[in-house]
Amino acid sequence: MKIYKAVFSPIEVNTYIVTGNNSGCIVIDCGCYGHAEEKKLDDMIKEKDLKPEMLLNTHCHLDHVFGNSFMLERYGLKPLFHEGERHNNENSPELARMFGLMMEAPPGAGRFLADGEMITSSGVTFEVIAVPGHSQGGVAFYSKDDGIVFTGDSLFAGSIGRSDLPGGDHEQLMDAIRSRLFTLPPATIVYPGHGPATSIREEMQNNPFFS
């Protein structure tokens, strides 16, 4: 598996381009904001000679769906996300205004993802792992074969996601991280929605929220 990362928008969200066959690719949390960032993403994909075949969202807060309309317009892809994120997706323009930003209503889900589901595209297979608490329908995407997990805004290097937005629940998030993420192999590399990569072992041992 090859993983490419771009950081987009004033909220600095990580957008990942993932390929397992050097031909097709999966885009995770497309956060490009405005035409310049849309061009940057398109240029990255062209430079790698990849074809986007799937669009995934770990959750649907505004910064993670800024680029979903572009992905539909440019590549014909609708996002896949958990049904619990329907409200966040529909209300992302309102939340954007709270942050002093503007966006049009993003597209709805191509279909909804379920906890435990296996999804395969572009030579990559992910298990969908429900990690609610930062948002009601937050999920992680785990590749057992490659030993990596995309955690969205549930788990960060040295931190966890905020739980004060609608649908958030601190205790639920803490429990989900312990029971769904910290049960993965310790060597699993964590690719979060913001900030640098880390590992399950590192966060189990040194994350201050769990010490």
FIKE-291262 format. One record per residue (C-alpha): x negated, y, z. Coordinates in steps of 0.25 Angstrom, whole numbers, plus 5000, padded with zeros to 4 digits. Example, Ala and Ser with C-alpha at 12.3 -4.5 7.8 and 13.67 -1.06 7.14 Angstrom:
BEGIN
+------+------+------+
:   px :   py :   pz :
+------+------+------+
: 4951 : 4982 : 5031 :
: 4945 : 4996 : 5029 :
+------+------+------+
END
This chain:
BEGIN
+------+------+------+
:   px :   py :   pz :
+------+------+------+
: 5000 : 5000 : 5000 :
: 4996 : 5014 : 4997 :
: 5001 : 5026 : 5005 :
: 5000 : 5040 : 5000 :
: 5005 : 5052 : 5009 :
: 5009 : 5066 : 5007 :
: 5013 : 5076 : 5018 :
: 5025 : 5085 : 5014 :
: 5033 : 5097 : 5018 :
: 5031 : 5106 : 5030 :
: 5035 : 5095 : 5039 :
: 5023 : 5087 : 5034 :
: 5030 : 5074 : 5031 :
: 5022 : 5062 : 5026 :
: 5027 : 5056 : 5013 :
: 5021 : 5043 : 5009 :
: 5019 : 5037 : 4995 :
: 5017 : 5022 : 4997 :
: 5014 : 5011 : 4986 :
: 5011 : 4997 : 4986 :
: 5009 : 4994 : 4972 :
: 5003 : 5008 : 4966 :
: 5014 : 5009 : 4957 :
: 5027 : 5013 : 4965 :
: 5028 : 5020 : 4978 :
: 5037 : 5023 : 4990 :
: 5038 : 5037 : 4995 :
: 5041 : 5038 : 5010 :
: 5047 : 5051 : 5016 :
: 5046 : 5060 : 5004 :
: 5044 : 5073 : 5011 :
: 5039 : 5082 : 5000 :
: 5045 : 5096 : 5001 :
: 5046 : 5105 : 4989 :
: 5041 : 5104 : 4975 :
: 5027 : 5105 : 4978 :
: 5027 : 5093 : 4987 :
: 5036 : 5085 : 4978 :
: 5025 : 5087 : 4967 :
: 5014 : 5083 : 4977 :
: 5022 : 5070 : 4980 :
: 5025 : 5068 : 4965 :
: 5010 : 5070 : 4961 :
: 5005 : 5060 : 4972 :
: 5014 : 5050 : 4967 :
: 5010 : 5052 : 4952 :
: 4995 : 5052 : 4956 :
: 4997 : 5039 : 4963 :
: 5004 : 5034 : 4950 :
: 5016 : 5029 : 4959 :
: 5031 : 5028 : 4956 :
: 5040 : 5031 : 4968 :
: 5049 : 5019 : 4970 :
: 5055 : 5021 : 4984 :
: 5057 : 5033 : 4994 :
: 5058 : 5030 : 5008 :
: 5061 : 5039 : 5020 :
: 5057 : 5035 : 5035 :
: 5068 : 5045 : 5039 :
: 5075 : 5057 : 5033 :
: 5071 : 5069 : 5040 :
: 5069 : 5081 : 5031 :
: 5054 : 5080 : 5029 :
: 5055 : 5065 : 5025 :
: 5065 : 5068 : 5014 :
: 5061 : 5081 : 5008 :
: 5056 : 5074 : 4996 :
: 5067 : 5064 : 4994 :
: 5075 : 5073 : 4984 :
: 5062 : 5074 : 4976 :
: 5060 : 5059 : 4976 :
: 5074 : 5057 : 4971 :
: 5072 : 5067 : 4960 :
: 5058 : 5063 : 4956 :
: 5058 : 5048 : 4957 :
: 5073 : 5044 : 4959 :
: 5071 : 5039 : 4973 :
: 5081 : 5040 : 4984 :
: 5075 : 5038 : 4998 :
: 5077 : 5026 : 5007 :
: 5080 : 5028 : 5022 :
: 5087 : 5023 : 5033 :
: 5102 : 5026 : 5034 :
: 5100 : 5033 : 5048 :
: 5093 : 5044 : 5040 :
: 5105 : 5048 : 5032 :
: 5108 : 5059 : 5041 :
: 5094 : 5065 : 5041 :
: 5093 : 5064 : 5026 :
: 5106 : 5071 : 5024 :
: 5103 : 5082 : 5034 :
: 5088 : 5084 : 5030 :
: 5091 : 5098 : 5023 :
: 5097 : 5103 : 5036 :
: 5085 : 5098 : 5044 :
: 5076 : 5104 : 5034 :
: 5083 : 5118 : 5036 :
: 5080 : 5116 : 5051 :
: 5065 : 5115 : 5048 :
: 5066 : 5127 : 5038 :
: 5065 : 5119 : 5026 :
: 5074 : 5116 : 5014 :
: 5078 : 5104 : 5007 :
: 5090 : 5098 : 4998 :
: 5097 : 5086 : 5003 :
: 5089 : 5074 : 5000 :
: 5094 : 5062 : 4993 :
: 5101 : 5051 : 5001 :
: 5096 : 5037 : 5003 :
: 5094 : 5028 : 4991 :
: 5097 : 5017 : 5002 :
: 5096 : 5016 : 5017 :
: 5085 : 5008 : 5023 :
: 5087 : 4998 : 5034 :
: 5078 : 4994 : 5046 :
: 5070 : 4981 : 5043 :
: 5072 : 4983 : 5028 :
: 5061 : 4979 : 5018 :
: 5059 : 4989 : 5007 :
: 5049 : 4987 : 4995 :
: 5044 : 4996 : 4984 :
: 5031 : 5000 : 4977 :
: 5024 : 4987 : 4983 :
: 5027 : 4991 : 4997 :
: 5037 : 4984 : 5007 :
: 5042 : 4992 : 5019 :
: 5050 : 4987 : 5031 :
: 5060 : 4998 : 5036 :
: 5058 : 5000 : 5051 :
: 5069 : 5008 : 5058 :
: 5062 : 5018 : 5067 :
: 5073 : 5028 : 5072 :
: 5071 : 5039 : 5082 :
: 5065 : 5050 : 5074 :
: 5077 : 5049 : 5065 :
: 5089 : 5039 : 5065 :
: 5085 : 5031 : 5053 :
: 5070 : 5032 : 5053 :
: 5062 : 5021 : 5048 :
: 5048 : 5016 : 5045 :
: 5043 : 5009 : 5033 :
: 5033 : 4997 : 5037 :
: 5024 : 4989 : 5028 :
: 5020 : 4977 : 5035 :
: 5011 : 4973 : 5024 :
: 5003 : 4986 : 5024 :
: 5004 : 4989 : 5039 :
: 5010 : 5002 : 5038 :
: 5023 : 5009 : 5042 :
: 5029 : 5023 : 5038 :
: 5035 : 5028 : 5051 :
: 5041 : 5041 : 5046 :
: 5043 : 5050 : 5058 :
: 5044 : 5039 : 5069 :
: 5030 : 5037 : 5072 :
: 5018 : 5047 : 5070 :
: 5003 : 5046 : 5073 :
: 5004 : 5050 : 5088 :
: 5018 : 5054 : 5088 :
: 5033 : 5050 : 5085 :
: 5044 : 5056 : 5077 :
: 5052 : 5067 : 5083 :
: 5066 : 5063 : 5088 :
: 5073 : 5076 : 5090 :
: 5079 : 5077 : 5076 :
: 5093 : 5072 : 5073 :
: 5093 : 5056 : 5074 :
: 5081 : 5056 : 5083 :
: 5079 : 5048 : 5096 :
: 5066 : 5048 : 5103 :
: 5068 : 5035 : 5111 :
: 5073 : 5028 : 5098 :
: 5061 : 5032 : 5091 :
: 5051 : 5028 : 5102 :
: 5058 : 5014 : 5102 :
: 5058 : 5013 : 5087 :
: 5043 : 5016 : 5086 :
: 5040 : 5006 : 5097 :
: 5049 : 4995 : 5092 :
: 5048 : 4997 : 5077 :
: 5034 : 5003 : 5074 :
: 5026 : 4999 : 5086 :
: 5029 : 4984 : 5083 :
: 5022 : 4985 : 5069 :
: 5008 : 4980 : 5069 :
: 4999 : 4990 : 5076 :
: 4990 : 4992 : 5063 :
: 5002 : 4997 : 5055 :
: 4999 : 5011 : 5049 :
: 5009 : 5021 : 5052 :
: 5012 : 5032 : 5041 :
: 5021 : 5042 : 5048 :
: 5030 : 5053 : 5043 :
: 5021 : 5064 : 5047 :
: 5006 : 5064 : 5051 :
: 4995 : 5054 : 5049 :
: 4996 : 5039 : 5049 :
: 4994 : 5030 : 5061 :
: 4996 : 5016 : 5066 :
: 5005 : 5008 : 5075 :
: 4994 : 5005 : 5084 :
: 4989 : 5019 : 5085 :
: 5003 : 5024 : 5089 :
: 5006 : 5013 : 5098 :
: 4993 : 5016 : 5106 :
: 4992 : 5031 : 5105 :
: 5005 : 5037 : 5101 :
: 5008 : 5046 : 5113 :
: 5023 : 5043 : 5112 :
: 5020 : 5029 : 5116 :
: 5009 : 5030 : 5126 :
+------+------+------+
END
